[in-house]
Amino acid sequence: MHLDPPVHRSPGIGLTPLIDVVFILLVFFMLVTRFTTLQQAPLPIRSAGAAGAEQQLTRVHITSADEVEMSDRTLSLSALEGWLDEHDPRPLYITTADPVPLATTIDVTDRIRAAGYSDVKLALLE
């Protein structure tokens, strides 16, 4: 009796699972991508040590996430809004303490601009 030896076929690489994985990655990246543009607000930057009209400017120093120093007194953000409403708009410059996050600086700047102050500058401490 004559028996043929079994033929060993090497398994081929299936493309169906590869296509599935690529499609899932494509859907994932489409869902996590933001298609909106970031808002931009012009904010002039000046050096804090620059000579000039510092006497005419009011300094707002952000010390923490909910406190600012103005005119040698410490105010909360709600008290700052009250101060801004009581006074006429004047040129302001904002400085921040080292541990204050950028989001807090932007929030304070937005509150100041919402109160009607248009001449707001961010000063870099040297």
Summary of the structure (lengths in Angstrom):
residues: 126
radius of gyration: 30.2
end to end distance: 96.8
largest distance: 111.9
contacts: 253
relative contact order: 0.18
helix: 33%
strand: 22%
